[in-house]
Amino acid sequence: MTAAPASAAGPSSPAPPPPSPNRTLAVGAGPWPDLLSAATDDCLAVLLRGAGQDWSRPAGDLDWTCRQTLDHLALGLVGYTGLLIARPADRYITLFASLDPHAPVHACLEGLRIAASLLTSTVRDTTAQVRAWHPWGHSDAAGFAAMGITELAVHTYDITRTLGLPWAPPDGLSAAVLARLFPEFPEFPEFPEAPSGHSPSDALLWCTGRISLPGLPRRARWQWDGSVR
């Protein structure tokens, strides 16, 4: 999960087309392992370019520093992996992951790749019928992959803003995540569905409270819906 932040998006690059959110598969999660792997490669490549900078500064508009944001990412990716493996019905898991606080940033990025790879492998090996608890909707392997992509994308955006590296989530990845995690919430009108008429990248950044869009102020509160639909 993530906190609010903002600013204009940079250029985006193509990625695989979005999967159907209603597709059911006997094993694995269809294209989602490849989408998660692509997100990992894209995010780590740009973060590595800034590894020599000062990571003690706040990441975008977050209260966390850039370095602390990496810890949050590692915790989230390993946590999603554990949820898919343990499959609790009503709670979080008891395993927590953190990066060596004394390791250089480039080594921490290696740790982040390990965490993302563990989630990717678990998503690939999890049957479509599996469900696990999450506070924002019990979800399946595809849902947890989409959550992992969202975490990587928005926090890479936060960090690159501070490091002065032009980057935005690729449109293909953003479109897949929007289709899976950001439907309309009829019972929660304060969380409208992803806006139309904008690039998928901008729409994802707006949905996660990072930017405003024409006619749409920046969101102070947001969440996704990981429920299987």
Secondary structure, DSSP 8 states (H G I E B T S, - for coil): --------------------TT---SBTTTTHHHHHHHHHHHHHHHHHHTTTS-TTSB-TTSSSBHHHHHHHHHHHHHHHHHHHHH--SSS--S------TTS-HHHHHHHHHHHHHHHHHHHHHSBTT--B--TT--B-HHHHHHHHHHHHHHHHHHHHHHHT------HHHHHHHHHHH----TT-TTS----SSS-HHHHHHHHTTS--BTTB---SS--------
